[in-house]
Amino acid sequence: MMFQEGSIQLVCLTASSGVPLFTRGASRQLPFSIIGSLNGVHMFGSGQGVVLSSCETEGGGRVVWRVFQDSVMLMAVSASHQAGQGEDSSKGERLCLQRLLENVWSCMVMVLGQDELLNARNLERLKRDLRACFSLVDELLEGRRPGILGHLTHCADCLLPPQAAPLQEAVEGFAKAAESEFSCLLIHGRVAAATEMWWRLAPQEIVLLSALNRVLSDSGAASCDYPVFLPQGSPTVALRLLRFQLLPGADVCVLCGPTPSLHSAESTLVGFWSPLADTLRDCLAVGERCLPASVTLRPDVLAFLLINRESHRSISCVFAHPQGDPPSEARYWELLKLFYIFCTTRYFKQEEAEAAAAEEEGGAHKGDTEDFVRGFAQQPLKCYLITDECKSFALQTPQHQLFLLTPLTAPTFALNTIGEQTLSSITAATAF
């Protein structure tokens, strides 16, 4: 059986002195003495010219360290359920924790700006300012939305609307009226339409902006004006994120400069969407299926995750099944995520993650996938896995990666056909 996840505690400290800035996550926090010991081990290694990035405890837990810009150290401590879960579990858990640290650092930059983090002179003030990041960090840490996988894949979670053309035209017109080139429409927290310049943002920025929009939407405010820094595009100069709720579950946001004001945009621009109310309702009706009703899939597809490798976008879905038929819908989401982790740590390359880690650690870190596939003459393109809950199949092409769950009753020899037909059905009908 694929590994299970345990509780995670996140610790943020200053890189030079090890002063704790905040902790988030597990309700039972680590004692200060243990935090100090974990920081001391990492500092000792650094003094000896060793980069300590990860370790596993005898009890099955894991600790991952990462220093960002020689300024902030982030530690993720995972308390797994049991020890000895296997190499695949270890690699998968390490991947999740490494992605978590990358995302949390980018969240901190997005909310406070890079200069504030690198040149902090008053640590008590920095601690207070960092509280503004907590809701966004918790959004990533707690994983309360099982259908949102962008924090792990670093691909934008998307929804394919039944009528894409009028929504795309509306988003572009809305951005132009707001004197911006960056705007997107989110349906149930997923990107349904966006301007070309929005898609040119770094994939991680799009993922985090979508997460921030979900946090702001949960606050209940119909509109907001929120200053943000783009971790890669504008880490030192703040932009304004204007967000407006069009209908419950439908939000439009725009990145802009000093103008327009929130009041002006709300009073003059939001009405721009009124003629599209029915179109938005049709889009909302798609829900977590993420696909218009015109796309028909085989009945033996339990769940899928489809990634467009060129555009860094993804769609995912778990299909409803008769009540009482195990596993539950939440478990299918978990299995889909775990199968993605299994494939990307064993078979499929993660060019972006490996390049980022190598750049951060001076090339000392090499991806788990690279270690595993070194003995292969060719890059694996397909794989399958059979557990006691379902059968899983994955395939990758130059443009796509598809991860698929099927029932145990599906013939193993037919998994390749099911996967290829699913990919063809979606791409032919939606050009995704």
C-alpha positions as CSV (number, residue, x, y, z in Angstrom):
1,M,0.0,0.0,0.0
2,M,1.2,3.5,-0.7
3,F,2.5,5.5,2.2
4,Q,0.3,7.5,4.6
5,E,1.1,11.1,5.6
6,G,1.5,12.2,9.2
7,S,1.2,15.5,10.9
8,I,3.7,18.2,9.9
9,Q,5.1,21.1,11.9
10,L,6.7,24.0,10.2
11,V,9.4,26.1,11.9
12,C,10.8,29.3,10.6
13,L,14.1,30.7,12.1
14,T,16.7,33.3,11.2
15,A,19.5,31.6,9.3
16,S,22.4,33.3,11.1
17,S,21.4,33.1,14.8
18,G,18.6,30.5,14.8
19,V,16.1,32.8,16.5
20,P,12.5,31.3,16.0
21,L,10.2,33.5,14.0
22,F,7.1,31.4,13.9
23,T,5.8,27.8,14.0
24,R,2.8,26.4,12.3
25,G,1.2,23.1,11.9
26,A,0.8,20.3,14.4
27,S,-1.2,21.2,17.5
28,R,1.5,19.8,19.8
29,Q,4.5,22.0,19.1
30,L,8.0,20.8,19.4
31,P,9.8,21.9,22.5
32,F,12.3,24.8,22.1
33,S,15.1,22.5,23.1
34,I,14.4,20.1,20.1
35,I,14.1,23.0,17.7
36,G,17.4,24.3,18.9
37,S,19.0,20.9,18.5
38,L,17.7,20.5,15.0
39,N,19.0,23.9,14.1
40,G,22.3,23.2,15.8
41,V,22.8,20.0,13.7
42,H,22.2,21.9,10.5
43,M,24.6,24.7,11.6
44,F,27.3,22.2,12.5
45,G,27.1,20.6,9.1
46,S,27.3,23.9,7.4
47,G,30.4,24.7,9.4
48,Q,32.0,21.5,8.1
49,G,31.0,22.2,4.5
50,V,28.2,19.8,4.4
51,V,24.7,20.6,3.2
52,L,22.2,18.8,5.5
53,S,18.9,18.8,3.7
54,S,17.0,15.8,5.1
55,C,17.1,13.1,7.6
56,E,14.9,10.3,8.9
57,T,14.4,9.4,12.5
58,E,14.3,5.9,14.0
59,G,10.6,6.4,14.8
60,G,9.8,7.0,11.2
61,G,9.7,10.8,11.3
62,R,11.5,13.1,8.9
63,V,13.1,16.5,9.1
64,V,13.8,18.7,6.1
65,W,15.9,21.9,6.2
66,R,16.2,24.7,3.7
67,V,18.0,28.0,3.9
68,F,16.7,30.8,1.7
69,Q,18.9,33.7,0.6
70,D,21.2,33.1,3.6
71,S,18.5,34.9,5.6
72,V,15.7,32.5,6.7
73,M,15.8,28.8,7.6
74,L,12.7,26.7,7.2
75,M,12.3,23.3,8.8
76,A,9.5,20.9,8.2
77,V,9.2,18.1,10.8
78,S,6.9,15.2,9.8
79,A,5.7,12.6,12.3
80,S,4.9,9.6,10.2
81,H,2.6,6.8,11.5
82,Q,5.3,4.1,11.6
83,A,8.9,3.4,10.7
84,G,10.1,1.2,7.9
85,Q,7.5,2.2,5.2
86,G,10.0,1.7,2.4
87,E,12.2,3.8,0.1
88,D,9.3,5.0,-2.0
89,S,7.5,6.4,1.0
90,S,10.7,8.1,2.1
91,K,11.3,9.7,-1.3
92,G,7.6,10.8,-1.6
93,E,7.5,12.3,1.9
94,R,10.7,14.2,1.2
95,L,9.3,15.6,-2.0
96,C,6.2,16.9,-0.3
97,L,8.2,18.5,2.5
98,Q,10.6,20.1,0.1
99,R,7.8,21.5,-2.0
100,L,6.2,22.8,1.2
101,L,9.3,24.7,2.2
102,E,9.6,26.2,-1.3
103,N,6.0,27.4,-1.2
104,V,6.2,28.8,2.3
105,W,9.2,30.9,1.4
106,S,7.5,32.2,-1.7
107,C,4.4,33.0,0.5
108,M,6.6,35.0,2.8
109,V,8.0,36.9,-0.1
110,M,4.6,37.4,-1.7
111,V,3.1,39.0,1.5
112,L,6.1,40.9,2.9
113,G,8.5,41.3,0.0
114,Q,12.1,40.1,-0.3
115,D,13.8,43.2,1.2
116,E,11.8,42.9,4.4
117,L,13.0,39.4,4.9
118,L,16.6,39.9,3.9
119,N,17.2,43.2,5.7
120,A,15.2,42.7,8.9
121,R,16.7,44.9,11.7
122,N,14.0,44.4,14.3
123,L,13.2,40.8,14.8
124,E,10.2,41.5,17.0
125,R,8.6,43.6,14.3
126,L,9.4,40.9,11.7
127,K,7.6,38.4,13.9
128,R,4.5,40.6,14.0
129,D,4.6,41.2,10.3
130,L,4.9,37.5,9.5
131,R,1.5,36.9,11.1
132,A,0.0,38.2,7.9
133,C,1.4,35.1,6.2
134,F,-0.2,32.6,8.5
135,S,-3.5,32.1,6.8
136,L,-1.8,31.5,3.4
137,V,0.8,29.2,5.0
138,D,-1.9,27.3,6.7
139,E,-3.8,26.9,3.4
140,L,-0.8,25.1,2.0
141,L,0.1,23.2,5.2
142,E,-3.3,21.8,6.1
143,G,-4.4,20.7,2.6
144,R,-8.0,21.4,3.5
145,R,-9.0,21.3,-0.2
146,P,-8.4,17.8,-1.5
147,G,-9.1,18.7,-5.1
148,I,-6.4,21.4,-5.2
149,L,-3.0,19.9,-6.1
150,G,-1.1,22.9,-7.5
151,H,1.0,23.3,-4.3
152,L,2.5,19.9,-5.0
153,T,2.6,19.8,-8.9
154,H,3.5,23.5,-9.3
155,C,1.0,23.6,-12.1
156,A,-2.1,25.9,-12.0
157,D,-5.3,24.0,-11.0
158,C,-7.7,24.8,-13.8
159,L,-11.4,24.3,-14.7
160,L,-12.4,24.0,-18.3
161,P,-15.7,26.0,-18.8
162,P,-18.5,24.9,-21.1
163,Q,-18.3,28.3,-22.9
164,A,-14.7,29.4,-22.8
165,A,-14.8,32.1,-25.5
166,P,-17.1,34.7,-23.8
167,L,-15.3,34.2,-20.5
168,Q,-11.9,34.7,-22.1
169,E,-13.1,37.8,-23.9
170,A,-14.6,39.2,-20.6
171,V,-11.3,38.6,-18.7
172,E,-9.3,40.4,-21.3
173,G,-11.8,43.3,-21.5
174,F,-11.9,43.5,-17.7
175,A,-8.1,43.7,-17.5
176,K,-7.9,46.4,-20.1
177,A,-10.5,48.5,-18.3
178,A,-8.5,48.1,-15.1
179,E,-5.4,49.3,-16.9
180,S,-3.7,46.0,-16.5
181,E,-2.6,43.0,-18.5
182,F,-2.9,40.5,-15.6
183,S,-6.3,39.2,-14.8
184,C,-8.0,35.8,-14.2
185,L,-11.3,34.3,-13.4
186,L,-11.4,31.6,-10.7
187,I,-14.3,29.1,-10.3
188,H,-14.2,27.2,-7.0
189,G,-10.6,28.2,-6.6
190,R,-9.5,27.0,-10.0
191,V,-8.5,29.1,-13.0
192,A,-11.2,29.1,-15.6
193,A,-9.9,31.9,-17.8
194,A,-6.9,34.3,-17.7
195,T,-5.1,36.8,-19.8
196,E,-2.0,35.8,-21.7
197,M,0.3,37.8,-19.4
198,W,-1.2,36.1,-16.4
199,W,-0.2,32.8,-17.9
200,R,3.3,34.2,-18.4
201,L,3.8,34.5,-14.6
202,A,5.9,31.8,-13.0
203,P,3.8,28.7,-12.4
204,Q,4.4,28.8,-8.7
205,E,3.3,32.5,-8.6
206,I,0.0,31.5,-10.3
207,V,-0.5,28.6,-7.8
208,L,0.1,30.9,-4.8
209,L,-2.0,33.8,-6.2
210,S,-4.9,31.3,-6.6
211,A,-4.3,30.1,-3.0
212,L,-4.3,33.7,-1.8
213,N,-7.6,34.3,-3.6
214,R,-9.1,31.3,-1.9
215,V,-8.0,32.6,1.5
216,L,-9.4,36.0,0.8
217,S,-12.6,34.5,-0.5
218,D,-13.0,32.5,2.8
219,S,-12.9,35.8,4.7
220,G,-16.3,36.6,3.3
221,A,-15.4,39.9,1.8
222,A,-17.0,40.7,-1.5
223,S,-14.0,42.7,-2.6
224,C,-10.5,43.5,-1.4
225,D,-7.4,45.4,-2.3
226,Y,-4.3,43.4,-1.2
227,P,-0.6,44.3,-1.8
228,V,1.5,41.4,-3.1
229,F,5.0,40.9,-4.3
230,L,5.7,38.4,-7.0
231,P,8.4,36.0,-5.7
232,Q,10.1,35.8,-9.1
233,G,8.7,38.6,-11.2
234,S,8.6,41.4,-8.6
235,P,10.1,40.4,-5.2
236,T,10.9,44.0,-4.2
237,V,8.2,46.1,-5.7
238,A,4.6,45.6,-4.5
239,L,1.6,45.3,-6.8
240,R,-2.0,45.5,-6.0
241,L,-4.2,42.4,-6.2
242,L,-7.9,43.5,-6.6
243,R,-10.3,40.7,-6.0
244,F,-14.1,40.8,-6.6
245,Q,-16.7,38.1,-6.0
246,L,-19.0,37.9,-9.0
247,L,-21.1,35.0,-7.6
248,P,-20.5,32.7,-4.7
249,G,-17.6,30.5,-5.9
250,A,-16.8,32.8,-8.8
251,D,-14.1,35.5,-8.3
252,V,-12.2,37.7,-10.7
253,C,-8.9,39.3,-9.8
254,V,-6.5,41.7,-11.4
255,L,-2.9,42.7,-10.7
256,C,-2.4,46.4,-11.2
257,G,-0.6,49.5,-10.1
258,P,-1.8,52.6,-8.2
259,T,-4.9,52.9,-10.3
260,P,-7.8,52.2,-10.4
261,S,-9.0,52.5,-6.8
262,L,-10.9,49.6,-5.2
263,H,-14.1,51.7,-5.1
264,S,-13.8,52.9,-8.7
265,A,-13.2,49.3,-9.9
266,E,-16.0,47.9,-7.9
267,S,-18.5,50.6,-8.9
268,T,-17.6,50.7,-12.6
269,L,-15.9,47.5,-13.7
270,V,-17.6,44.7,-11.9
271,G,-20.9,45.5,-13.7
272,F,-19.0,44.5,-16.8
273,W,-19.7,40.9,-15.9
274,S,-23.5,41.3,-15.4
275,P,-24.4,40.0,-19.0
276,L,-22.4,36.9,-18.3
277,A,-24.3,35.8,-15.1
278,D,-25.8,32.7,-16.8
279,T,-22.5,31.8,-18.3
280,L,-20.9,32.0,-14.9
281,R,-23.6,29.8,-13.4
282,D,-23.0,27.2,-16.1
283,C,-19.4,27.3,-15.2
284,L,-20.1,27.0,-11.5
285,A,-22.2,23.9,-12.3
286,V,-19.2,22.1,-13.6
287,G,-17.9,22.0,-10.0
288,E,-15.1,19.7,-9.1
289,R,-15.5,17.7,-12.3
290,C,-13.4,20.4,-14.0
291,L,-14.6,19.3,-17.4
292,P,-17.7,20.4,-19.4
293,A,-20.5,17.8,-19.8
294,S,-19.5,17.4,-23.5
295,V,-16.5,15.4,-22.4
296,T,-17.4,11.8,-21.8
297,L,-15.0,9.4,-20.1
298,R,-15.0,5.6,-19.6
299,P,-17.0,4.4,-16.6
300,D,-13.9,2.6,-15.3
301,V,-12.1,5.9,-14.7
302,L,-12.3,6.6,-10.9
303,A,-10.1,9.7,-10.8
304,F,-7.5,11.4,-13.0
305,L,-4.9,14.2,-12.9
306,L,-3.9,15.6,-16.3
307,I,-0.9,18.0,-16.5
308,N,-0.1,20.0,-19.6
309,R,3.7,20.1,-19.3
310,E,4.1,23.0,-21.8
311,S,1.7,25.5,-20.2
312,H,2.1,24.2,-16.6
313,R,-1.7,23.8,-16.1
314,S,-3.5,20.8,-14.7
315,I,-7.1,19.5,-14.3
316,S,-8.1,16.8,-11.9
317,C,-11.3,15.1,-10.9
318,V,-12.7,12.3,-8.7
319,F,-15.9,10.9,-10.0
320,A,-18.8,10.1,-7.7
321,H,-19.6,6.5,-7.0
322,P,-22.4,4.6,-5.2
323,Q,-22.6,5.5,-1.5
324,G,-20.8,3.0,0.7
325,D,-18.5,1.8,-2.1
326,P,-15.0,2.1,-0.6
327,P,-12.7,4.0,-0.9
328,S,-14.3,7.3,-0.1
329,E,-14.0,10.3,-2.4
330,A,-11.5,11.9,0.0
331,R,-9.4,8.7,-0.1
332,Y,-9.5,8.7,-3.9
333,W,-8.0,12.2,-3.9
334,E,-5.4,11.0,-1.5
335,L,-4.6,8.0,-3.6
336,L,-4.3,10.2,-6.7
337,K,-1.9,12.5,-5.0
338,L,0.2,9.6,-3.7
339,F,0.3,8.0,-7.1
340,Y,1.6,11.3,-8.6
341,I,4.3,11.4,-5.9
342,F,5.2,7.7,-6.6
343,C,5.6,8.3,-10.3
344,T,7.5,11.6,-10.1
345,T,10.0,10.3,-7.5
346,R,10.6,7.0,-9.4
347,Y,9.9,7.4,-13.1
348,F,9.0,10.8,-14.5
349,K,11.4,13.7,-14.5
350,Q,10.8,16.8,-12.5
351,E,13.0,19.2,-14.4
352,E,11.9,22.4,-12.5
353,A,12.2,20.9,-9.1
354,E,15.6,19.5,-9.7
355,A,16.9,22.7,-11.3
356,A,15.7,24.8,-8.4
357,A,17.2,22.5,-5.8
358,A,20.5,22.3,-7.6
359,E,20.6,26.1,-7.9
360,E,19.8,26.6,-4.2
361,E,22.3,24.0,-3.0
362,G,25.1,24.7,-5.5
363,G,24.4,21.5,-7.5
364,A,25.0,19.3,-4.4
365,H,21.4,17.9,-4.5
366,K,20.3,15.5,-7.2
367,G,16.7,14.5,-7.8
368,D,15.5,11.1,-6.7
369,T,14.3,10.4,-10.2
370,E,17.7,11.0,-11.7
371,D,19.3,8.4,-9.3
372,F,16.7,5.8,-10.1
373,V,16.6,6.1,-13.9
374,R,20.3,6.4,-14.4
375,G,20.4,2.7,-15.3
376,F,17.7,3.0,-17.9
377,A,18.6,3.5,-21.6
378,Q,15.4,5.5,-22.1
379,Q,13.2,7.7,-20.1
380,P,10.1,5.7,-18.8
381,L,6.9,6.8,-20.4
382,K,4.3,4.6,-18.7
383,C,3.9,2.8,-15.4
384,Y,1.2,1.1,-13.4
385,L,0.7,0.2,-9.8
386,I,-1.8,-2.2,-8.2
387,T,-2.7,-1.8,-4.6
388,D,-5.5,-3.4,-2.5
389,E,-7.7,-0.3,-3.2
390,C,-7.4,0.4,-6.9
391,K,-5.3,0.1,-10.0
392,S,-3.3,3.1,-11.1
393,F,-1.8,4.0,-14.5
394,A,0.4,6.9,-15.6
395,L,1.7,7.9,-19.0
396,Q,3.6,10.9,-20.3
397,T,4.0,12.4,-23.7
398,P,6.1,15.4,-24.7
399,Q,3.1,17.6,-23.9
400,H,1.1,15.8,-21.1
401,Q,1.3,13.7,-18.0
402,L,-1.8,11.7,-17.1
403,F,-2.3,9.9,-13.8
404,L,-5.3,7.6,-13.6
405,L,-7.1,5.5,-11.0
406,T,-9.3,2.6,-12.0
407,P,-11.2,-0.1,-10.0
408,L,-9.6,-3.4,-9.2
409,T,-12.0,-5.1,-11.6
410,A,-10.3,-3.3,-14.6
411,P,-8.1,-5.8,-16.5
412,T,-4.4,-5.0,-16.0
413,F,-3.7,-5.5,-19.7
414,A,-6.4,-2.8,-20.5
415,L,-4.8,0.0,-18.4
416,N,-2.8,1.3,-21.3
417,T,-5.9,1.5,-23.5
418,I,-7.9,3.2,-20.7
419,G,-5.2,5.8,-20.2
420,E,-4.7,6.6,-23.9
421,Q,-8.5,6.8,-24.5
422,T,-8.9,9.1,-21.5
423,L,-6.1,11.4,-22.7
424,S,-7.5,11.4,-26.2
425,S,-11.1,12.1,-25.1
426,I,-10.0,15.2,-23.0
427,T,-7.6,16.7,-25.4
428,A,-9.7,16.2,-28.5
429,A,-12.8,17.9,-26.9
430,T,-11.0,20.7,-25.0
431,A,-7.6,21.2,-26.7
432,F,-6.1,21.2,-23.2
